[in-house]
């Protein structure tokens, strides 16, 4: 079971979470248009602390393809995670972005708001390396970071209807990740809010380790 933790913001967090064994260490990268976005220089300092087999996943909430292309070109992350809303960043734009970053793997957030999410996910099947299913509030320009679960039965339908590996996100923590895996059968699981220190965006390393162990214990 692939594991993924967001949003890592300091070199110490990156080193500690990498030492736990988490596969994808998620860092929010951007030009400051969204809260807590890190510039490339800061993100680069985090990368130096990540040890294999952990790798950096650079999350971009922006839908500005030129900005993503430029910043990803400077940072050279193994994974570019696209988190802009579905209406703002369509599959054709993702295809164009992949051509400009041919060595990079891509992950695409898909909002699970209802049955229509199945079609949205299918539109990215074969276009990206992972589809990430997340909770979403109507009107938000980005997907995720809600700290709430969504309808896992829809996520299960998506897993069964696409060939692309699916990562389940949205309100997952140490206490519910096993149930989520049983219900959805994803290729991986993701946690942000429920592995944070209460009331902050800093990581609670005890919760991160508990999440990792619960997710990978079979």
Secondary structure, 3 states (H helix, E strand, C coil): CEEEECCCCCHHHHHHHHHHCCCEEEEEECCCCCCCCECHHHHHHHHCCCCCCCEEEEEECCCCHHHHHHHHHHHCCCEEEECECCCCCCHHHHHHHHHHCCCCEEEEEEECCCCHHHHHHHHCCCCCCEEEEECCCCCCCECCCCCCCCCHHHHHHHHHHCCCEEEECCCCCCCCHHHHHHHHCCCEEEECHHHECCCCCCECHHHHHHHHHHHHCC
